[in-house]
């Protein structure tokens, strides 16, 4: 098995474009494939005021609302700095999570909150939580994650949202975001020293160099061991979700292997470089005909007639109505399966 620096979404059911649950076999949907780092059982270990996620090795505050009130972005960073000075819970390595760390907690099978079943956390707020990652497309904004349905977007750093501190280096299954600079609340580049921002900490698995390799069958991402179609516009025009699944299935019928599929939202998000925008892909990437928004194979359990999509200009993970012809198609395969097909 090759390394995988992206996580299983947690999705277990498949849904038609009207939201009805349907059999997964042959659907091409997220839950029909076992891709991404699998979840351990049990997922979490509770230790008094801390919870270790056995999937990532990250240690979270059991309370998801230590600050008790929403905070502006810099206030949230300052709150964590105070935790460390006071050695809250006997520790002084707390930080505001970067966007991939916070997303790693999510279950895309759940809603209100979008956390794994039987999680041990308390005081979870079904709303937006700050991350330490600035939005490259608009540096006066930072990324936040919604615990009600799992969306990830960005908000003005002067707005007030929730804080959920984390600590530990983890097990190296969550990759770095790519961010290396730090920004103040006005969006200006500032010193990273002591800031607590993503650009200072750079926590996560480092990216291999080179990140991508062009092969005869596609582009290999050495970070995730995923093989992507070099042309990032399989459908040539925006299509409905059902058509996106069908376009990839047809690709397999053309004799180009049987392993191509519509990517999960976690596979799409793993492509994002949080230091870039328009598109939010690593510099020097080899992909052609890159579009703005891509369908994933993952259903939004908040509203199952919607599916997850990557908004690649920004780097956001949002949703789209399945029966609306608005998003593009990109095909992916796991390198192991593609290799097996060719032997």
N, C-alpha and C positions, 0 to 999 in steps of 0.2 A: 504493500500500500504506500503510495506517495504521500508527501505531507500535504495537509489541508489547512490553510490559514483563513478559513471562513467556517462559520458555525451552521449546524443544522437549524432550520427555522423553528422546529417544533410542530410544524403542520402535519396533521394526521388525516384530515378529511378532504375530499374533493367536491367542487361545487360548479354547477352549470352557470351560464351567464345570467340566469334569473335568480341565482342564489341557492337553488335547490341542491341538496346533497346528492351526489351521484357516485357510482363505483369508480374507484381510482384506476383500476387496471386498464391500461391502454389509453388513459386520458391525457398523458403528457404533462400533467399538473405536478406541482411541488410534491405533494404527499405520495405520489406514485414512485418517487425515487428516494433512495436513502443516501443523500449527498450532504456533505459538510461533516465537521467533527461531531460525532454522536454524543448525546447527553449521558452522563453517568446516572446511576440510580443507587442511592438517592442523589439528587442534584445538589442539595445544600447541606452544610454542616453548621449547626447553630452553636455558638460559643458565647453565652451571656449577651453582651451588647453588640457582638459582631457576627457576621454570617460569611462563611467561606463558600464561594461558588466552586464546586469541584470540577466543573467544566473548564473554567478559565484560571482557577487558582487565585482570583481576585478576592479581596476581603472587603465587605460592605458593612456600613452601619446597619444594624438591624432596623432601627427607626429610619424611615424614609422622609422624616420631617423634623430633624434635629433643630433646625433654625426656627421652626414654628410658624414662620411667616415667609411669603415670597420676598426675594431679594433681587436688587439690581445685580448685574453681572460682577462688577467689581466688589460689591458688598459680599457676594457669595465667595469670591476668592479670598477676601479679607476674613470671612467667617472661618474658612478652613485654616488659614494662617494662625488664627487665634486658637483653634483646636490643637494645633501642633505646639504652640507655645505653652498651652495648659496641659499638654499630654493627655488629651481626652481619651478615656478608656485605656490609659496607660501607654498610648502610642503617640508618636510624633511624625509619622510619615503619611498623614492623611492628605488627600488631594481631591480637587474637583475632577470627576472622570472626563476623559476625552470622549468624543462622540462614539467611537467604536466600543469603548469599554461600557458605556451606558446601554448601547444597543445590544450588547452581549447578554444582558439580563432578560431580554424580551422573549416571550413565546408568541408566535404568530398564530397559535391555535386559540389564544385567549383574548379577552377584552375586559375592561373595567375591573381590575387592571390587566394589561397585556403582559402578565408575568406567569411563569410556570405554575402549574397546579400544585397546591400544598406547599407553596413557598412560605418561609418562616418570617417574612418581613412584617412590620407593623407601621401604622400611620402612613400608609401609601396614599398619595393624592392622585386622583385620576385627572391629571392635567400635565402641564409642561414642566420639564426639569432641565436646568442649564447643563451644558457641557463646557469644558475648558477650551474647546476648539472654536476659533474665530472663523466666520464665513468669508472665504477668500473673495467671493464675488462682491461683498459689501462689508469691509472690515469693521464698521461700526456696529455690526451684528455678530452674534455668536449662535452656534448650533444648539438646539434644544430638542428633546425627545418627549413625546406625549405618552404618558402611561395609560391613558384610556384605551387607545387603539394602536399605538406603536409608530405613529408617523414621526418623521424627523425633518425639521425645517429650521429656519433661523429667525431670531428676533432681535430688536434693537437692544443694545447693551444697557440702555437706560430704562428698559422695561423690567418688571419684577416677576421672577419665576422661582420654582422650587430648587432645592439643593439636596443632593444625595452623595455624601462623601464616600470615597473608596481608598484603599491602600494596598500595597504589595505590588510586586513586579509581575505576578501571574505566571502561567505555565508556557507562555510564548505562543498560544494558539490564536490570540487576537493580534493582528498586525498593527503597526504604527499607522497614523493617519496621513503622514507625509508633511505635516505642518512643521516648519522650522523657525518661523518668525513669530514675534509677539506684538500685540496691538493694544493700544489704550482704548478707552470707552468711546473716543471720537473716531477711532479707526486708523490712527497714525501708528506707524511702526515705533516700538519702544523697546527698551532693554528687557531681555528675558530674565535676567538675574533676579531671583526671588519673587518672580511674578506668579508662580504656580500655574501658568498657562501651559497648554498642550505643547506650544513651541519650545518651552523650556524643558519640560519633562520628557517628551518624545518616548513615552512608554509604549511597549508592544514589540512584536517580532519585527526585526529590521527587514527592509526590502532587499532582495538579492540584486546583484549588479552583474550583468544587465537584468532588468526586470522581465523583459519580453524577448522571445526568440521566434523568428518566423520559420515555420516548417512547411513542408509540402501540403500538409493537411489543414493548417491554420496557424494561429499565433499562440504560442505557449506562454502562459504567465507563470514564471518560476516561483512566484510567491504562493500561489494557490494550487499549482499543478493543473489548472484548468486550461483547456484548449478552446480558443475563441475563433470564430470565423473572421478572416482578415477584413472582409467587407461587413461593415456594421449596419447594413441596411438591406436585410434579406427580403423584405416585402415591397421595397421600392416606394411605397407610399403608406401613410398611416392606415391601420386596420383595426377592426374590433378584436377583442381578446380571443374569441373562438377561432378567428382566422389566423391569429398569430400562432396558436398551437398547431393549426393545420398546415401552415406554411413550413414549419420546422419538420413536421411528420412527413411532408412531401419531399423534403430535402433528403431524408433517409431512404425514401423509396427510389430515389434517383441513382442509388448505388454508391453514394458517398459515405458509406458506413451506416450503422444503425444506432449510433450513440449520440447523435445530435439531439438537443432538446432546448426548450425555452428555459432560460436560467431562472433560478430562484432569486428572490430579492436580495438575499445575503450574498449570492455569487455576483450579482450586478454591483452591489455596494462595495464589494472588495476591490473593484477596479478604481474606485475614486481616489484621487490625490487631493487632499484638503488644502494643499498649497496652490491649487490651480482652479480655474473656472473657464467655461465657454470654449471647450468642454473641460470638465473636472477630471481629466485624465493625466497620468504622469507625462512629463515632457519627453518628447522624442518617441512617443508611442507609435506603433506601426499600423494602426487601424485606418481604414479608408471609409469615406462616406459616413462619417459619424453624425448621428441625428441628435435631437434634443431630448426626447423622452422615449423610454423603452418599457414595453410590457415585461413583466416577470410571470413565472408560472405559479406564483403564490397568491392565493385568495386573501382578501381582507376580511377577517372574521368579524370585524366591527359591523360591516355590511357585506355579506357574501356575494352580492351581485356586483361588487367592485373587486378589482385586483390591484396588487402592488405594482408600482412602476418606479423606475429610476429617472429622476429629472437631472440629466447629465450636465446641462449648462451650469446648474447651481451645485449639483452633488447631493440633492435632497432625495429622500425616499418618501414618496407620497402614494396616492391611489388614483385610479380612474375607473369610471363606470364601464363594465365589461362590454356593453352593447354600443359603446360610442367609438367610432373609428377615429381615434385621435393619437395613437402611439405607434412607434416603430418596432421592428423585430430584429433581434440579434441572437444567434445560435451559439451554444456552448456544448462542450463534452468534457467528461473527465478523461484525463490522459490514459489512465489504466484501461478504461473500457474501449477507447478508440484504438489503443494498441492491440487489445484482445481481438477486436473486430478484424484486424488486418493480419492476424496470425493464423 
